[in-house]
């Protein structure tokens, strides 16, 4: 059974690129266009991993991650920031919100599957 990855990003093109890259590598992809929808989907579908944009309408990725971390049913899900925020201190803010790693955009189609696999394997050793 394929591992499920939830991609939360308000930019449709970013979701599409991540989806295409990760489907190619055998993952099942779920998508949300804001943090509120991402939290709801995470609670319903229990993905193995979440790729979370930081700046989004309705609910940003930092607050969405805090909500997920505060819920016993979702706190174990790995959350990786996938963001164009690359200023000094942004990584620290993401990690302080409870994210497990920080990946900057534009999406590197070669590096993304490697990073995802690393976190999937931590929870699902071969």
Secondary structure as GFF3:
##gff-version 3
##sequence-region A 1 126
A	DSSP	beta_strand	4	8	.	.	.	ID=ss1
A	DSSP	alpha_helix	12	24	.	.	.	ID=ss2
A	DSSP	beta_strand	28	32	.	.	.	ID=ss3
A	DSSP	alpha_helix	35	45	.	.	.	ID=ss4
A	DSSP	beta_strand	49	52	.	.	.	ID=ss5
A	DSSP	alpha_helix	61	70	.	.	.	ID=ss6
A	DSSP	beta_strand	78	83	.	.	.	ID=ss7
A	DSSP	alpha_helix	90	96	.	.	.	ID=ss8
A	DSSP	beta_strand	101	104	.	.	.	ID=ss9
A	DSSP	alpha_helix	111	123	.	.	.	ID=ss10
###
